[in-house]
Amino acid sequence: MLISTTSLPNWTASLQVISSVLVPILVALIGYIINRSLGILNNRLAVSRDLMERRFKDFDELTSGLNDLFCYCTYVGQWREITPIKALEIKRQLDKMVYQSLPIWGNNFLTAYRDFIKVCFSEYAGRATSAKLRADINIHKENWGERWIDEWDQYFIPQNNRLDWSLKQQAYRFLLWEQQKPFHRLLFGIAPSLFSNQVKCAKLSYRRHLVQPNYAKLMMAIGENLGVSIKSKDLLATWRRYGEDTDLKN
């Protein structure tokens, strides 16, 4: 039995009508999605560019102050030219800059900054009381000689307190390092007193085991914000290869 083709629906014509309506709609929708995505991307790129420009704008002043404090506490570079009062002024300027610019640097930088400042200064001793320097006052007195002003003594923590704090911090770092070894971690959990003699006998240095590692981490955090990869262990290796020849115990 033959069926007349004229009795079948004209699907071709129907599809042509549908496509003539849907295709422009789909093209417009796809174009809208692409333009919107490009707009969002461009906005993000613009924000990232402005953010990077602001970071680079603050970079010189920020790192200059940090380097001055690093030199002062490790007795290298221009440390002989910096007075205790100047060191405290540098800290206040850095604190102001960091907290004003915190949104453009982020939490990782703030954590690294605070860790570095804590090894350089003793803070929060009381209302209207300045922070105290943790650097070795005897080394600075020896440097200034007769030019030393007795008033400067008040800007340093007492030597006994400094040594106690330094030993505790270094011992804590030493024990953390020891506990990274599986057997030592197990042994420490059973008898932590076994490590006490190791801590006392270890040749731990304030500047080598506290100041330098925290400064290296801070430089790494700054580098990350600027898109530069800096490994703190590489910095430490360089310092210890070329700069650790004297005063290792200070």
C-alpha positions, 0 to 999 in steps of 0.5 A, spaced: 500 500 500 502 506 497 502 512 502 502 519 499 508 523 501 503 529 501 499 526 507 506 526 511 507 532 516 512 537 513 517 536 518 523 540 514 519 546 514 517 545 521 524 545 523 526 550 519 521 555 523 524 552 530 531 553 528 530 560 525 527 562 532 532 558 537 539 559 533 539 567 534 536 566 541 542 560 543 547 565 539 545 571 544 545 567 550 552 564 548 555 571 547 552 573 553 555 568 557 562 569 554 561 576 555 560 576 562 565 571 563 570 575 560 568 581 564 569 578 570 575 575 568 577 582 566 575 585 573 579 580 576 585 582 572 584 589 574 584 588 581 590 583 581 594 588 577 592 594 582 593 589 588 600 588 585 602 595 584 600 597 591 604 591 594 610 594 589 609 601 592 610 599 599 615 594 598 621 598 598 619 602 605 617 595 608 623 591 606 628 596 608 625 597 615 624 589 616 632 589 614 634 594 619 631 590 624 634 584 622 641 587 622 640 590 629 638 583 632 643 579 628 649 584 628 650 584 621 650 590 616 648 597 618 647 594 625 652 599 628 649 605 626 642 604 629 640 606 636 635 602 640 630 608 640 631 608 632 629 600 632 623 602 636 621 607 631 622 602 625 618 597 629 612 602 630 612 605 623 612 597 620 606 596 625 602 602 622 604 600 615 602 593 616 596 593 619 594 599 614 595 595 608 593 588 611 588 587 606 593 587 600 598 582 604 593 577 607 593 573 613 599 569 611 604 575 611 601 577 617 602 571 621 610 571 618 610 578 620 608 577 627 612 571 628 618 575 626 616 581 631 615 577 637 623 574 636 625 581 636 621 584 641 617 583 647 611 586 647 604 588 651 608 589 658 603 594 660 599 600 658 603 606 655 609 601 656 614 601 650 616 594 647 623 591 649 628 589 644 630 582 645 637 583 642 643 582 646 644 588 650 652 587 651 653 586 644 650 593 643 654 596 649 660 594 646 659 596 640 657 603 642 662 604 648 663 610 651 657 613 646 652 608 650 647 612 653 644 609 660 637 611 658 638 606 652 638 600 658 630 601 659 629 599 651 632 592 652 629 586 656 633 584 662 639 579 660 636 573 665 629 574 662 632 574 655 636 568 656 630 564 659 626 566 653 631 564 648 632 558 651 625 556 652 623 558 644 629 554 642 628 548 646 621 548 643 623 548 636 629 543 637 623 538 640 619 540 634 624 538 630 626 532 634 619 529 634 618 529 626 623 523 627 618 517 628 622 514 633 623 520 637 616 522 636 614 515 640 620 516 645 618 523 646 611 521 648 613 516 653 619 519 656 620 527 654 625 528 660 630 524 655 630 530 651 632 535 656 639 534 656 639 534 648 636 541 649 641 543 654 647 541 650 645 543 643 649 549 641 643 553 640 643 561 637 638 566 638 640 569 631 641 563 628 635 559 630 630 564 632 631 571 628 634 568 621 628 562 620 623 567 622 625 573 617 626 567 612 619 565 612 617 573 612 621 574 606 618 567 603 611 570 605 612 577 601 615 573 595 609 569 595 605 576 595 609 578 589 609 572 585 616 570 586 618 563 589 623 564 595 625 558 599 626 559 606 631 553 607 635 556 601 636 563 604 638 560 611 643 555 607 646 562 604 646 565 611 650 560 614 655 558 609 657 566 608 655 569 615 655 565 621 662 565 623 662 569 629 657 570 635 654 564 634 651 563 641 648 570 641 
